[in-house]
Amino acid sequence: MTVKYGQRTLTEPYSEAIDLSPDNIIQNLKKLLWKQGVYSKQSWGNWLHRMAPYAGRMKPALAHWLIIFSTKEEDVILDPFCGIGTIPLEANLLGRDSIGSDLNPYAYIVAVSEFDDDVPLIGQLVARH
């Protein structure tokens, strides 16, 4: 399957139809695709994931696969503890709307800086594709 990822098109190693049932999501995640091939690098994906350090940062490839295996393109993703915005950024790159928030001022500033100026911000990070 090919997916639009920001300005690029990726060929993903899964079929066209993804069953979003809870059991199937777990089965797909057990395949550990974010640990294989190009996805195994800590800084895989968009360069914005590497622009600032953050303790406990989620691997971008894990966020990528969580979003693909558990959402549809028209879904809105909520990440109430978004840290530096790994999930909102991946959601945006995959063409999904997302809402993220974090209490850490440093994390908030980094997350906000990953998006264009036209992203509305009202006390939380809101990313729209």
PyRosetta script that sets phi, psi and omega in degrees:
from pyrosetta import init, pose_from_sequence

init()
pose = pose_from_sequence("MTVKYGQRTLTEPYSEAIDLSPDNIIQNLKKLLWKQGVYSKQSWGNWLHRMAPYAGRMKPALAHWLIIFSTKEEDVILDPFCGIGTIPLEANLLGRDSIGSDLNPYAYIVAVSEFDDDVPLIGQLVARH")
pose.set_psi(1, 143.3)
pose.set_omega(1, 174.7)
pose.set_phi(2, -107.4)
pose.set_psi(2, 141.3)
pose.set_omega(2, 177.4)
pose.set_phi(3, -130.2)
pose.set_psi(3, 148.1)
pose.set_omega(3, 175.3)
pose.set_phi(4, -79.5)
pose.set_psi(4, 130.3)
pose.set_omega(4, -179.0)
pose.set_phi(5, -130.5)
pose.set_psi(5, 92.6)
pose.set_omega(5, -174.3)
pose.set_phi(6, 63.0)
pose.set_psi(6, -122.3)
pose.set_omega(6, 179.5)
pose.set_phi(7, -91.1)
pose.set_psi(7, -4.7)
pose.set_omega(7, -177.6)
pose.set_phi(8, -106.0)
pose.set_psi(8, 166.8)
pose.set_omega(8, 172.3)
pose.set_phi(9, -118.6)
pose.set_psi(9, 127.6)
pose.set_omega(9, 179.6)
pose.set_phi(10, -107.5)
pose.set_psi(10, 146.2)
pose.set_omega(10, 171.1)
pose.set_phi(11, -100.9)
pose.set_psi(11, 114.5)
pose.set_omega(11, -176.6)
pose.set_phi(12, -96.1)
pose.set_psi(12, 146.0)
pose.set_omega(12, -178.8)
pose.set_phi(13, -83.5)
pose.set_psi(13, 56.8)
pose.set_omega(13, 175.2)
pose.set_phi(14, -149.4)
pose.set_psi(14, 166.0)
pose.set_omega(14, -175.7)
pose.set_phi(15, -75.5)
pose.set_psi(15, 169.9)
pose.set_omega(15, -179.6)
pose.set_phi(16, -61.4)
pose.set_psi(16, -42.4)
pose.set_omega(16, -175.5)
pose.set_phi(17, -97.6)
pose.set_psi(17, 121.3)
pose.set_omega(17, 177.1)
pose.set_phi(18, -110.2)
pose.set_psi(18, 121.7)
pose.set_omega(18, 177.8)
pose.set_phi(19, -78.9)
pose.set_psi(19, 119.7)
pose.set_omega(19, -176.9)
pose.set_phi(20, -93.0)
pose.set_psi(20, 20.8)
pose.set_omega(20, 175.9)
pose.set_phi(21, -69.8)
pose.set_psi(21, 149.4)
pose.set_omega(21, -178.4)
pose.set_phi(22, -53.6)
pose.set_psi(22, -41.9)
pose.set_omega(22, -179.6)
pose.set_phi(23, -63.5)
pose.set_psi(23, -41.7)
pose.set_omega(23, -179.1)
pose.set_phi(24, -69.8)
pose.set_psi(24, -36.8)
pose.set_omega(24, 176.8)
pose.set_phi(25, -59.1)
pose.set_psi(25, -46.0)
pose.set_omega(25, 179.9)
pose.set_phi(26, -63.9)
pose.set_psi(26, -43.6)
pose.set_omega(26, 179.0)
pose.set_phi(27, -60.6)
pose.set_psi(27, -43.1)
pose.set_omega(27, 179.1)
pose.set_phi(28, -65.3)
pose.set_psi(28, -40.7)
pose.set_omega(28, -179.7)
pose.set_phi(29, -68.1)
pose.set_psi(29, -30.4)
pose.set_omega(29, 177.9)
pose.set_phi(30, -65.9)
pose.set_psi(30, -16.3)
pose.set_omega(30, 177.8)
pose.set_phi(31, -71.3)
pose.set_psi(31, -15.4)
pose.set_omega(31, 177.6)
pose.set_phi(32, 54.2)
pose.set_psi(32, 42.4)
pose.set_omega(32, -177.9)
pose.set_phi(33, -61.6)
pose.set_psi(33, -25.1)
pose.set_omega(33, -179.7)
pose.set_phi(34, -74.5)
pose.set_psi(34, -5.2)
pose.set_omega(34, 177.6)
pose.set_phi(35, -105.6)
pose.set_psi(35, 8.6)
pose.set_omega(35, -174.8)
pose.set_phi(36, -116.9)
pose.set_psi(36, 146.1)
pose.set_omega(36, 174.1)
pose.set_phi(37, 57.0)
pose.set_psi(37, -137.7)
pose.set_omega(37, -176.8)
pose.set_phi(38, -63.8)
pose.set_psi(38, -24.3)
pose.set_omega(38, -177.7)
pose.set_phi(39, -73.0)
pose.set_psi(39, -14.6)
pose.set_omega(39, -174.6)
pose.set_phi(40, -72.6)
pose.set_psi(40, -15.2)
pose.set_omega(40, -179.9)
pose.set_phi(41, -74.0)
pose.set_psi(41, 138.7)
pose.set_omega(41, -178.9)
pose.set_phi(42, -57.5)
pose.set_psi(42, -35.8)
pose.set_omega(42, -175.6)
pose.set_phi(43, -106.3)
pose.set_psi(43, 32.0)
pose.set_omega(43, 178.8)
pose.set_phi(44, -60.3)
pose.set_psi(44, 150.5)
pose.set_omega(44, 171.9)
pose.set_phi(45, 100.1)
pose.set_psi(45, -151.0)
pose.set_omega(45, -175.6)
pose.set_phi(46, -66.6)
pose.set_psi(46, 144.1)
pose.set_omega(46, -179.1)
pose.set_phi(47, -60.9)
pose.set_psi(47, -23.2)
pose.set_omega(47, -179.3)
pose.set_phi(48, -62.8)
pose.set_psi(48, -24.2)
pose.set_omega(48, 177.0)
pose.set_phi(49, -66.4)
pose.set_psi(49, -20.0)
pose.set_omega(49, -175.6)
pose.set_phi(50, -103.4)
pose.set_psi(50, 6.7)
pose.set_omega(50, -171.1)
pose.set_phi(51, -78.7)
pose.set_psi(51, -15.9)
pose.set_omega(51, 179.4)
pose.set_phi(52, -153.6)
pose.set_psi(52, 140.4)
pose.set_omega(52, 178.2)
pose.set_phi(53, -74.5)
pose.set_psi(53, 154.8)
pose.set_omega(53, 176.8)
pose.set_phi(54, -161.3)
pose.set_psi(54, 124.1)
pose.set_omega(54, 179.8)
pose.set_phi(55, -66.1)
pose.set_psi(55, 135.1)
pose.set_omega(55, 178.2)
pose.set_phi(56, 78.7)
pose.set_psi(56, 16.2)
pose.set_omega(56, -178.7)
pose.set_phi(57, -64.5)
pose.set_psi(57, 137.2)
pose.set_omega(57, 176.2)
pose.set_phi(58, -74.1)
pose.set_psi(58, 141.4)
pose.set_omega(58, 175.4)
pose.set_phi(59, -64.1)
pose.set_psi(59, 128.5)
pose.set_omega(59, -179.9)
pose.set_phi(60, -55.2)
pose.set_psi(60, -36.5)
pose.set_omega(60, 179.7)
pose.set_phi(61, -64.8)
pose.set_psi(61, -36.4)
pose.set_omega(61, 177.0)
pose.set_phi(62, -64.9)
pose.set_psi(62, -44.9)
pose.set_omega(62, 177.6)
pose.set_phi(63, -59.8)
pose.set_psi(63, -42.3)
pose.set_omega(63, 179.4)
pose.set_phi(64, -56.3)
pose.set_psi(64, -52.1)
pose.set_omega(64, -177.4)
pose.set_phi(65, -71.2)
pose.set_psi(65, -35.3)
pose.set_omega(65, 175.7)
pose.set_phi(66, -59.0)
pose.set_psi(66, -42.9)
pose.set_omega(66, -179.1)
pose.set_phi(67, -67.7)
pose.set_psi(67, -46.7)
pose.set_omega(67, -179.2)
pose.set_phi(68, -62.1)
pose.set_psi(68, -44.3)
pose.set_omega(68, -174.4)
pose.set_phi(69, -82.1)
pose.set_psi(69, -10.0)
pose.set_omega(69, -176.6)
pose.set_phi(70, -127.2)
pose.set_psi(70, 3.8)
pose.set_omega(70, 179.9)
pose.set_phi(71, -138.8)
pose.set_psi(71, 161.0)
pose.set_omega(71, 171.2)
pose.set_phi(72, -105.6)
pose.set_psi(72, 163.1)
pose.set_omega(72, -176.8)
pose.set_phi(73, -58.6)
pose.set_psi(73, -32.2)
pose.set_omega(73, -177.5)
pose.set_phi(74, -85.0)
pose.set_psi(74, -1.5)
pose.set_omega(74, 179.9)
pose.set_phi(75, -74.3)
pose.set_psi(75, 153.5)
pose.set_omega(75, 171.9)
pose.set_phi(76, -107.0)
pose.set_psi(76, 129.1)
pose.set_omega(76, -175.8)
pose.set_phi(77, -101.6)
pose.set_psi(77, 129.0)
pose.set_omega(77, 177.2)
pose.set_phi(78, -105.9)
pose.set_psi(78, 125.8)
pose.set_omega(78, 174.4)
pose.set_phi(79, -125.4)
pose.set_psi(79, 92.3)
pose.set_omega(79, -174.7)
pose.set_phi(80, -71.2)
pose.set_psi(80, -13.3)
pose.set_omega(80, 177.9)
pose.set_phi(81, -129.0)
pose.set_psi(81, 62.1)
pose.set_omega(81, -167.5)
pose.set_phi(82, -75.2)
pose.set_psi(82, -9.4)
pose.set_omega(82, -178.9)
pose.set_phi(83, 56.3)
pose.set_psi(83, -128.4)
pose.set_omega(83, -178.8)
pose.set_phi(84, -86.7)
pose.set_psi(84, 12.0)
pose.set_omega(84, 169.6)
pose.set_phi(85, 90.4)
pose.set_psi(85, 28.7)
pose.set_omega(85, -179.3)
pose.set_phi(86, -60.9)
pose.set_psi(86, -47.5)
pose.set_omega(86, -179.0)
pose.set_phi(87, -69.6)
pose.set_psi(87, -46.9)
pose.set_omega(87, 177.0)
pose.set_phi(88, -58.8)
pose.set_psi(88, -38.2)
pose.set_omega(88, 178.9)
pose.set_phi(89, -66.4)
pose.set_psi(89, -46.8)
pose.set_omega(89, 178.5)
pose.set_phi(90, -62.5)
pose.set_psi(90, -40.7)
pose.set_omega(90, 178.0)
pose.set_phi(91, -59.8)
pose.set_psi(91, -45.4)
pose.set_omega(91, 179.2)
pose.set_phi(92, -61.5)
pose.set_psi(92, -44.3)
pose.set_omega(92, 179.6)
pose.set_phi(93, -65.0)
pose.set_psi(93, -27.4)
pose.set_omega(93, 178.6)
pose.set_phi(94, -93.5)
pose.set_psi(94, 9.2)
pose.set_omega(94, 174.8)
pose.set_phi(95, 78.8)
pose.set_psi(95, 24.9)
pose.set_omega(95, 178.4)
pose.set_phi(96, -113.2)
pose.set_psi(96, 147.9)
pose.set_omega(96, 174.0)
pose.set_phi(97, -77.6)
pose.set_psi(97, 149.5)
pose.set_omega(97, 178.2)
pose.set_phi(98, -148.0)
pose.set_psi(98, 157.4)
pose.set_omega(98, 174.8)
pose.set_phi(99, -130.1)
pose.set_psi(99, 126.7)
pose.set_omega(99, 178.5)
pose.set_phi(100, -132.6)
pose.set_psi(100, 148.9)
pose.set_omega(100, 175.5)
pose.set_phi(101, -146.4)
pose.set_psi(101, 155.2)
pose.set_omega(101, 176.9)
pose.set_phi(102, -157.1)
pose.set_psi(102, 144.1)
pose.set_omega(102, -179.2)
pose.set_phi(103, -81.2)
pose.set_psi(103, -20.8)
pose.set_omega(103, -177.9)
pose.set_phi(104, -72.8)
pose.set_psi(104, 117.9)
pose.set_omega(104, -178.1)
pose.set_phi(105, -60.3)
pose.set_psi(105, -39.1)
pose.set_omega(105, 177.6)
pose.set_phi(106, -61.2)
pose.set_psi(106, -48.4)
pose.set_omega(106, -179.6)
pose.set_phi(107, -60.3)
pose.set_psi(107, -42.9)
pose.set_omega(107, -179.5)
pose.set_phi(108, -60.6)
pose.set_psi(108, -45.5)
pose.set_omega(108, -179.1)
pose.set_phi(109, -63.2)
pose.set_psi(109, -42.9)
pose.set_omega(109, 178.7)
pose.set_phi(110, -64.0)
pose.set_psi(110, -46.4)
pose.set_omega(110, -178.6)
pose.set_phi(111, -60.9)
pose.set_psi(111, -44.8)
pose.set_omega(111, -179.7)
pose.set_phi(112, -63.0)
pose.set_psi(112, -37.3)
pose.set_omega(112, -177.3)
pose.set_phi(113, -70.2)
pose.set_psi(113, -12.5)
pose.set_omega(113, 178.8)
pose.set_phi(114, -79.1)
pose.set_psi(114, -8.4)
pose.set_omega(114, -174.6)
pose.set_phi(115, -118.1)
pose.set_psi(115, 159.5)
pose.set_omega(115, 177.8)
pose.set_phi(116, -62.9)
pose.set_psi(116, 161.4)
pose.set_omega(116, 179.8)
pose.set_phi(117, -64.6)
pose.set_psi(117, -21.1)
pose.set_omega(117, -176.3)
pose.set_phi(118, -82.0)
pose.set_psi(118, 3.6)
pose.set_omega(118, 177.7)
pose.set_phi(119, -78.6)
pose.set_psi(119, 123.6)
pose.set_omega(119, 179.8)
pose.set_phi(120, -70.5)
pose.set_psi(120, 133.6)
pose.set_omega(120, -179.4)
pose.set_phi(121, -128.1)
pose.set_psi(121, 119.0)
pose.set_omega(121, 178.3)
pose.set_phi(122, -133.4)
pose.set_psi(122, 81.0)
pose.set_omega(122, 178.5)
pose.set_phi(123, 72.2)
pose.set_psi(123, -1.5)
pose.set_omega(123, 177.4)
pose.set_phi(124, -154.0)
pose.set_psi(124, 163.8)
pose.set_omega(124, 178.4)
pose.set_phi(125, -83.9)
pose.set_psi(125, 126.1)
pose.set_omega(125, 177.7)
pose.set_phi(126, -127.2)
pose.set_psi(126, 118.8)
pose.set_omega(126, -178.6)
pose.set_phi(127, -113.2)
pose.set_psi(127, 131.8)
pose.set_omega(127, 177.7)
pose.set_phi(128, -125.8)
pose.set_psi(128, 141.2)
pose.set_omega(128, 178.8)
pose.set_phi(129, -85.3)
pose.dump_pdb("model.pdb")
